[in-house]
Amino acid sequence: MVKINQTPDMGQPVQQITPPPANSPRSNAFQDLLGDALGKVSDAPETTPGQVSGLEEIPSKPVSVKPSNPPVQEQTDHLLGLLDQYSAQLGNPDMSLKQIAPALEEIITHAETLLEDARSDKNLDAGLKRIAAETAVTANREYLKFQRGDYTG
């Protein structure tokens, strides 16, 4: 059988490494570098606690905060609530279509905002995005039915 990894005979002693003599020029290199570094630190001007060098305040640019719309989930819940109220108003024989019209205008405004926010939010869950879009489409469909006169009778 052939030995793949041939190792030297373990019976031979390993050579002992001896440090360089103390009087060699290389033996004091670290000590010299350390001494130079400590000397530079001790040459630095001393400051008392609380004393600050000449740093000035850096002015910042004014920040304008644009009010953000509520999260898409809250907008969807709100729109569904408005659609429920609208449905109840349609089923109420005491309410005229003229009385219901402002509620429908509010619904279509919220639907447009919801659809825009859902499309622009890149981090939004796909399922929530689909639900928000379907809710907005339902609101638009009701708006078109109302405008077309489907509820006059």
N, CA, C and O of each residue as an XYZ file, in Angstrom:
612
protein
N       0.830     -1.167      0.000
C       0.000      0.000      0.000
C       0.889      1.251      0.000
O       1.951      1.260      0.623
N       0.455      2.295     -0.694
C       1.238      3.513     -0.849
C       0.786      4.528      0.191
O      -0.411      4.727      0.402
N       1.772      5.176      0.849
C       1.449      6.216      1.805
C       1.227      7.527      1.044
O       2.091      7.995      0.303
N       0.046      8.098      1.253
C      -0.265      9.343      0.569
C       0.372     10.518      1.288
O       1.031     11.351      0.666
N       0.182     10.583      2.562
C       0.754     11.674      3.365
C       1.978     11.142      4.096
O       1.860     10.440      5.100
N       3.108     11.472      3.602
C       4.319     11.023      4.270
C       4.717     12.060      5.305
O       4.844     13.241      4.982
N       4.914     11.636      6.532
C       5.313     12.548      7.601
C       6.745     12.215      7.999
O       7.175     11.066      7.901
N       7.472     13.220      8.445
C       8.846     12.939      8.864
C       8.832     12.059     10.112
O       7.846     11.987     10.846
N       9.916     11.425     10.310
C      10.045     10.530     11.462
C       9.823     11.337     12.731
O      10.462     12.369     12.941
N       8.918     10.864     13.572
C       8.566     11.586     14.792
C       9.645     11.484     15.861
O       9.574     12.182     16.872
N      10.602     10.662     15.667
C      11.642     10.484     16.660
C      12.688     11.577     16.650
O      13.499     11.655     17.573
N      12.697     12.429     15.627
C      13.695     13.484     15.550
C      13.252     14.684     16.382
O      12.077     15.050     16.348
N      14.171     15.308     17.132
C      13.796     16.477     17.940
C      13.575     17.698     17.049
O      14.210     17.845     16.005
N      12.671     18.563     17.476
C      12.387     19.801     16.760
C      13.440     20.816     17.166
O      13.864     20.867     18.320
N      13.857     21.629     16.191
C      14.877     22.630     16.485
C      14.307     23.692     17.424
O      13.171     24.140     17.266
N      15.093     24.069     18.368
C      14.657     25.065     19.326
C      14.957     26.449     18.753
O      16.046     26.708     18.240
N      13.935     27.350     18.858
C      14.100     28.713     18.355
C      14.646     29.558     19.487
O      14.107     29.565     20.594
N      15.709     30.260     19.200
C      16.326     31.094     20.237
C      16.091     32.557     19.887
O      16.178     32.924     18.715
N      15.800     33.391     20.860
C      15.576     34.811     20.589
C      16.884     35.477     20.174
O      17.965     34.998     20.517
N      16.784     36.583     19.434
C      18.002     37.284     19.041
C      18.684     37.866     20.270
O      18.027     38.135     21.276
N      19.963     38.058     20.197
C      20.681     38.621     21.339
C      20.157     40.013     21.684
O      19.695     40.749     20.811
N      20.234     40.362     22.958
C      19.688     41.617     23.462
C      20.387     42.845     22.889
O      19.801     43.928     22.853
N      21.610     42.695     22.449
C      22.322     43.863     21.947
C      22.143     44.058     20.436
O      22.772     44.948     19.864
N      21.307     43.257     19.779
C      21.111     43.420     18.333
C      20.234     44.646     18.090
O      19.419     44.989     18.946
N      20.383     45.318     16.937
C      19.627     46.549     16.673
C      18.120     46.293     16.551
O      17.330     47.212     16.768
N      17.710     45.086     16.216
C      16.304     44.799     15.994
C      15.567     44.523     17.300
O      14.347     44.675     17.357
N      16.259     44.133     18.318
C      15.600     43.739     19.557
C      14.935     44.912     20.260
O      13.993     44.697     21.023
N      15.378     46.130     20.040
C      14.810     47.302     20.707
C      13.829     48.065     19.820
O      13.401     49.158     20.191
N      13.461     47.520     18.655
C      12.592     48.239     17.722
C      11.224     48.511     18.330
O      10.722     49.631     18.240
N      10.621     47.517     18.941
C       9.303     47.697     19.541
C       9.366     48.695     20.699
O       8.512     49.572     20.831
N      10.360     48.548     21.503
C      10.508     49.442     22.654
C      10.701     50.876     22.182
O      10.168     51.804     22.790
N      11.454     51.067     21.111
C      11.665     52.410     20.577
C      10.361     53.006     20.041
O      10.065     54.175     20.284
N       9.578     52.195     19.306
C       8.297     52.672     18.761
C       7.316     53.033     19.883
O       6.612     54.041     19.820
N       7.295     52.187     20.895
C       6.406     52.450     22.021
C       6.807     53.733     22.738
O       5.951     54.538     23.104
N       8.072     53.917     22.931
C       8.560     55.135     23.589
C       8.239     56.375     22.774
O       7.852     57.399     23.336
N       8.395     56.299     21.447
C       8.065     57.431     20.582
C       6.574     57.762     20.675
O       6.197     58.930     20.775
N       5.733     56.730     20.641
C       4.282     56.944     20.703
C       3.884     57.561     22.031
O       3.069     58.483     22.061
N       4.434     57.077     23.117
C       4.116     57.635     24.427
C       4.635     59.058     24.555
O       4.008     59.887     25.214
N       5.752     59.346     23.943
C       6.311     60.694     23.981
C       5.418     61.672     23.246
O       5.260     62.810     23.687
N       4.827     61.253     22.130
C       3.930     62.125     21.374
C       2.667     62.417     22.179
O       2.154     63.536     22.159
N       2.174     61.411     22.879
C       0.976     61.614     23.693
C       1.283     62.564     24.840
O       0.468     63.431     25.156
N       2.432     62.418     25.463
C       2.759     63.287     26.604
C       3.091     64.701     26.149
O       3.017     65.630     26.953
N       3.455     64.891     24.877
C       3.739     66.224     24.354
C       2.469     66.992     24.022
O       2.524     68.206     23.825
N       1.333     66.320     23.955
C       0.068     66.974     23.603
C      -0.327     67.927     24.714
O      -0.062     67.661     25.886
N      -0.970     69.054     24.350
C      -1.367     70.011     25.396
C      -2.449     69.394     26.266
O      -3.368     68.739     25.775
N      -2.322     69.614     27.546
C      -3.291     69.049     28.476
C      -4.485     69.976     28.585
O      -4.356     71.200     28.567
N      -5.667     69.347     28.700
C      -6.889     70.115     28.857
C      -7.534     69.729     30.172
O      -7.317     68.634     30.691
N      -8.309     70.623     30.690
C      -9.022     70.318     31.929
C     -10.395     69.770     31.553
O     -10.905     70.059     30.471
N     -10.987     68.991     32.432
C     -12.319     68.466     32.129
C     -13.307     69.601     31.886
O     -13.307     70.595     32.612
N     -14.136     69.455     30.880
C     -15.109     70.482     30.556
C     -14.586     71.493     29.560
O     -15.365     72.266     29.002
N     -13.282     71.508     29.323
C     -12.714     72.450     28.370
C     -12.867     71.853     26.970
O     -12.536     70.690     26.740
N     -13.364     72.654     26.054
C     -13.627     72.177     24.702
C     -12.776     72.973     23.735
O     -12.594     74.181     23.887
N     -12.267     72.285     22.753
C     -11.495     73.000     21.743
C     -12.452     73.779     20.848
O     -13.658     73.754     21.096
N     -11.988     74.437     19.866
C     -12.747     75.364     19.041
C     -13.742     74.738     18.081
O     -13.807     75.165     16.928
N     -14.506     73.766     18.489
C     -15.521     73.204     17.610
C     -16.762     74.078     17.622
O     -17.162     74.592     18.667
N     -17.362     74.241     16.466
C     -18.563     75.045     16.358
C     -19.745     74.163     16.011
O     -19.579     73.052     15.508
N     -20.913     74.654     16.277
C     -22.135     73.911     15.952
C     -22.313     73.885     14.450
O     -22.096     74.884     13.765
N     -22.704     72.744     13.954
C     -22.959     72.599     12.531
C     -24.450     72.815     12.310
O     -25.267     72.052     12.824
N     -24.812     73.845     11.551
C     -26.239     74.096     11.346
C     -26.851     73.022     10.438
O     -26.212     72.537      9.505
N     -28.080     72.671     10.730
C     -28.764     71.679      9.893
C     -29.767     72.381      9.004
O     -30.212     73.494      9.285
N     -30.107     71.707      7.933
C     -31.106     72.255      7.019
C     -32.478     72.064      7.644
O     -32.701     71.084      8.355
N     -33.394     72.977      7.394
C     -34.739     72.813      7.937
C     -35.402     71.565      7.336
O     -35.258     71.276      6.148
N     -36.109     70.856      8.167
C     -36.766     69.631      7.728
C     -38.260     69.886      7.657
O     -38.878     70.319      8.630
N     -38.824     69.616      6.506
C     -40.275     69.741      6.390
C     -40.856     68.332      6.398
O     -40.462     67.468      5.614
N     -41.784     68.133      7.290
C     -42.390     66.818      7.430
C     -43.732     66.836      6.724
O     -44.626     67.611      7.064
N     -43.851     65.970      5.738
C     -45.100     65.851      5.002
C     -46.005     64.902      5.778
O     -45.610     63.773      6.069
N     -47.209     65.345      6.116
C     -48.082     64.432      6.850
C     -48.381     63.205      6.000
O     -48.751     63.313      4.831
N     -48.218     62.071      6.594
C     -48.437     60.845      5.835
C     -49.855     60.345      6.075
O     -50.479     60.635      7.096
N     -50.334     59.594      5.111
C     -51.651     58.993      5.249
C     -51.562     57.837      6.231
O     -50.487     57.275      6.439
N     -52.685     57.482      6.831
C     -52.653     56.330      7.727
C     -52.278     55.069      6.950
O     -52.376     55.047      5.723
N     -51.859     54.039      7.643
C     -51.492     52.804      6.946
C     -52.655     52.270      6.108
O     -53.823     52.545      6.383
N     -52.307     51.515      5.099
C     -53.285     51.001      4.144
C     -54.349     50.165      4.853
O     -55.522     50.222      4.485
N     -53.963     49.403      5.846
C     -54.935     48.568      6.551
C     -56.004     49.436      7.220
O     -57.192     49.118      7.154
N     -55.588     50.527      7.863
C     -56.549     51.428      8.508
C     -57.433     52.108      7.472
O     -58.632     52.277      7.692
N     -56.849     52.497      6.348
C     -57.633     53.130      5.285
C     -58.680     52.162      4.739
O     -59.816     52.550      4.469
N     -58.283     50.899      4.579
C     -59.217     49.893      4.076
C     -60.355     49.684      5.067
O     -61.520     49.623      4.671
N     -60.028     49.573      6.348
C     -61.067     49.417      7.373
C     -62.024     50.608      7.365
O     -63.240     50.440      7.462
N     -61.468     51.800      7.250
C     -62.298     53.004      7.240
C     -63.218     53.013      6.023
O     -64.400     53.339      6.139
N     -62.684     52.660      4.864
C     -63.497     52.639      3.646
C     -64.598     51.587      3.743
O     -65.723     51.829      3.305
N     -64.290     50.442      4.302
C     -65.323     49.411      4.485
C     -66.416     49.914      5.426
O     -67.596     49.634      5.213
N     -66.035     50.646      6.452
C     -67.027     51.241      7.353
C     -67.919     52.241      6.634
O     -69.130     52.267      6.852
N     -67.322     53.067      5.776
C     -68.108     54.027      5.003
C     -69.063     53.315      4.049
O     -70.201     53.746      3.863
N     -68.595     52.222      3.447
C     -69.466     51.453      2.556
C     -70.625     50.819      3.320
O     -71.735     50.728      2.796
N     -70.378     50.383      4.551
C     -71.464     49.845      5.393
C     -72.506     50.926      5.690
O     -73.710     50.685      5.607
N     -72.022     52.117      6.038
C     -72.949     53.225      6.309
C     -73.757     53.575      5.058
O     -74.958     53.834      5.124
N     -73.069     53.574      3.929
C     -73.732     53.868      2.651
C     -74.808     52.825      2.357
O     -75.907     53.169      1.921
N     -74.497     51.571      2.595
C     -75.464     50.498      2.373
C     -76.685     50.670      3.279
O     -77.821     50.474      2.847
N     -76.441     51.038      4.533
C     -77.550     51.264      5.464
C     -78.398     52.455      5.012
O     -79.623     52.426      5.135
N     -77.756     53.493      4.493
C     -78.486     54.660      4.003
C     -79.340     54.306      2.789
O     -80.466     54.786      2.656
N     -78.802     53.463      1.901
C     -79.573     53.047      0.730
C     -80.801     52.234      1.144
O     -81.851     52.321      0.506
N     -80.670     51.458      2.194
C     -81.786     50.636      2.666
C     -82.792     51.400      3.506
O     -83.848     50.861      3.836
N     -82.494     52.633      3.857
C     -83.387     53.450      4.678
C     -84.370     54.182      3.764
O     -83.963     55.050      2.992
N     -85.651     53.845      3.841
C     -86.626     54.499      2.953
C     -86.838     55.980      3.278
O     -87.385     56.713      2.455
N     -86.416     56.428      4.454
C     -86.598     57.830      4.839
C     -85.521     58.743      4.253
O     -85.656     59.965      4.317
N     -84.456     58.175      3.682
C     -83.365     58.998      3.126
C     -83.512     59.084      1.609
O     -83.765     58.093      0.924
N     -83.342     60.315      1.114
C     -83.378     60.510     -0.336
C     -81.977     60.325     -0.916
O     -80.985     60.346     -0.188
N     -81.911     60.145     -2.225
C     -80.606     60.003     -2.886
C     -79.778     61.278     -2.761
O     -78.550     61.210     -2.728
N     -80.424     62.427     -2.692
C     -79.706     63.689     -2.508
C     -79.036     63.738     -1.143
O     -77.970     64.335     -0.994
N     -79.651     63.116     -0.154
C     -79.055     63.079      1.180
C     -77.879     62.092      1.239
O     -76.968     62.255      2.050
N     -77.909     61.085      0.386
C     -76.867     60.050      0.378
C     -75.649     60.492     -0.441
O     -74.540     60.017     -0.196
N     -75.838     61.384     -1.397
C     -74.772     61.787     -2.329
C     -73.491     62.264     -1.633
O     -72.411     61.853     -2.058
N     -73.542     63.106     -0.588
C     -72.284     63.536      0.062
C     -71.492     62.362      0.652
O     -70.262     62.362      0.615
N     -72.191     61.376      1.188
C     -71.496     60.206      1.737
C     -70.758     59.464      0.623
O     -69.651     58.964      0.822
N     -71.381     59.403     -0.537
C     -70.742     58.710     -1.667
C     -69.530     59.486     -2.181
O     -68.553     58.881     -2.623
N     -69.582     60.804     -2.128
C     -68.421     61.616     -2.520
C     -67.247     61.361     -1.573
O     -66.098     61.272     -2.006
N     -67.544     61.246     -0.299
C     -66.496     60.934      0.679
C     -65.916     59.545      0.412
O     -64.706     59.344      0.511
N     -66.765     58.608      0.081
C     -66.318     57.238     -0.208
C     -65.373     57.222     -1.397
O     -64.324     56.580     -1.343
N     -65.729     57.916     -2.466
C     -64.883     57.885     -3.671
C     -63.544     58.575     -3.418
O     -62.528     58.163     -3.978
N     -63.524     59.615     -2.590
C     -62.267     60.285     -2.242
C     -61.353     59.338     -1.465
O     -60.158     59.242     -1.744
N     -61.928     58.645     -0.492
C     -61.134     57.681      0.287
C     -60.667     56.513     -0.584
O     -59.560     56.007     -0.399
N     -61.497     56.086     -1.522
C     -61.130     54.970     -2.401
C     -59.938     55.338     -3.286
O     -59.036     54.525     -3.488
N     -59.938     56.560     -3.811
C     -58.827     57.002     -4.661
C     -57.520     57.065     -3.866
O     -56.472     56.625     -4.339
N     -57.598     57.614     -2.658
C     -56.405     57.705     -1.803
C     -55.892     56.322     -1.436
O     -54.687     56.069     -1.465
N     -56.814     55.430     -1.089
C     -56.428     54.065     -0.717
C     -55.749     53.351     -1.876
O     -54.713     52.712     -1.690
N     -56.317     53.452     -3.053
C     -55.735     52.770     -4.214
C     -54.353     53.321     -4.544
O     -53.443     52.560     -4.872
N     -54.195     54.625     -4.459
C     -52.887     55.252     -4.727
C     -51.845     54.809     -3.697
O     -50.720     54.465     -4.059
N     -52.218     54.818     -2.414
C     -51.286     54.420     -1.364
C     -50.928     52.938     -1.455
O     -49.779     52.561     -1.227
N     -51.895     52.110     -1.784
C     -51.634     50.670     -1.902
C     -50.689     50.379     -3.060
O     -49.823     49.511     -2.948
N     -50.842     51.083     -4.152
C     -49.959     50.864     -5.310
C     -48.548     51.387     -5.068
O     -47.581     50.812     -5.568
N     -48.422     52.470     -4.306
C     -47.102     53.086     -4.115
C     -46.294     52.439     -2.994
O     -45.079     52.628     -2.930
N     -46.940     51.685     -2.114
C     -46.231     51.075     -0.980
C     -45.564     49.779     -1.432
O     -46.231     48.771     -1.661
N     -44.241     49.822     -1.557
C     -43.476     48.655     -2.037
C     -43.357     47.570     -0.980
O     -43.148     46.406     -1.320
N     -43.484     47.920      0.292
C     -43.313     46.956      1.382
C     -44.623     46.317      1.822
O     -44.646     45.540      2.776
N     -45.702     46.636      1.141
C     -47.014     46.149      1.532
C     -47.188     44.687      1.140
O     -46.802     44.269      0.049
N     -47.775     43.926      2.047
C     -48.060     42.522      1.802
C     -48.972     42.398      0.578
O     -49.891     43.199      0.406
N     -48.723     41.403     -0.268
C     -49.482     41.232     -1.509
C     -50.963     40.984     -1.220
O     -51.824     41.497     -1.934
N     -51.266     40.209     -0.187
C     -52.660     39.939      0.157
C     -53.397     41.200      0.581
O     -54.535     41.431      0.171
N     -52.745     42.016      1.406
C     -53.354     43.265      1.858
C     -53.513     44.233      0.690
O     -54.499     44.966      0.610
N     -52.542     44.230     -0.207
C     -52.624     45.094     -1.387
C     -53.830     44.696     -2.244
O     -54.543     45.556     -2.762
N     -54.051     43.394     -2.386
C     -55.180     42.894     -3.180
C     -56.506     43.278     -2.520
O     -57.431     43.714     -3.205
N     -56.605     43.121     -1.202
C     -57.833     43.467     -0.477
C     -58.125     44.960     -0.603
O     -59.268     45.356     -0.831
N     -57.091     45.784     -0.456
C     -57.265     47.237     -0.569
C     -57.741     47.610     -1.970
O     -58.630     48.448     -2.123
N     -57.149     46.987     -2.996
C     -57.549     47.282     -4.375
C     -58.987     46.854     -4.625
O     -59.746     47.584     -5.261
N     -59.372     45.675     -4.130
C     -60.746     45.201     -4.319
C     -61.744     46.112     -3.606
O     -62.828     46.369     -4.130
N     -61.396     46.594     -2.439
C     -62.277     47.501     -1.700
C     -62.443     48.812     -2.467
O     -63.551     49.341     -2.565
N     -61.352     49.331     -3.006
C     -61.424     50.573     -3.781
C     -62.234     50.377     -5.057
O     -62.992     51.265     -5.448
N     -62.086     49.231     -5.707
C     -62.855     48.947     -6.918
C     -64.344     48.841     -6.589
O     -65.182     49.327     -7.348
N     -64.674     48.212     -5.466
C     -66.073     48.118     -5.037
C     -66.655     49.509     -4.812
O     -67.786     49.780     -5.215
N     -65.895     50.387     -4.175
C     -66.360     51.756     -3.938
C     -66.572     52.482     -5.267
O     -67.564     53.192     -5.430
N     -65.658     52.311     -6.211
C     -65.807     52.946     -7.523
C     -67.033     52.413     -8.258
O     -67.749     53.171     -8.912
N     -67.271     51.123     -8.150
C     -68.432     50.512     -8.805
C     -69.729     51.095     -8.231
O     -70.655     51.412     -8.978
N     -69.791     51.235     -6.900
C     -70.983     51.817     -6.280
C     -71.168     53.266     -6.711
O     -72.294     53.716     -6.926
N     -70.075     53.988     -6.835
C     -70.145     55.370     -7.293
C     -70.727     55.433     -8.702
O     -71.599     56.257     -8.982
N     -70.245     54.562     -9.588
C     -70.746     54.540    -10.968
C     -72.227     54.151    -11.015
O     -72.995     54.742    -11.774
N     -72.625     53.179    -10.226
C     -74.038     52.783    -10.179
C     -74.908     53.953     -9.720
O     -75.980     54.201    -10.271
N     -74.432     54.655     -8.716
C     -75.191     55.787     -8.193
C     -75.297     56.878     -9.241
O     -76.375     57.428     -9.465
N     -74.165     57.197     -9.892
C     -74.166     58.251    -10.915
C     -74.994     57.876    -12.137
O     -75.600     58.739    -12.772
N     -75.016     56.616    -12.458
C     -75.752     56.109    -13.622
C     -77.264     56.110    -13.355
O     -78.065     56.129    -14.290
N     -77.638     56.091    -12.094
C     -79.064     56.127    -11.760
C     -79.649     54.759    -11.494
O     -80.862     54.582    -11.600
N     -78.828     53.791    -11.155
C     -79.313     52.447    -10.901
C     -80.251     52.376     -9.687
O     -81.049     51.445     -9.578
N     -80.159     53.346     -8.784
C     -80.948     53.300     -7.551
C     -82.187     54.192     -7.615
O     -82.899     54.328     -6.621
N     -82.447     54.791     -8.754
C     -83.680     55.563     -8.886
C     -84.796     54.576     -9.229
O     -84.578     53.605     -9.954
N     -85.920     54.821     -8.734
C     -86.888     53.775     -9.025
C     -88.241     54.188     -8.860
O     -89.158     53.396     -9.075
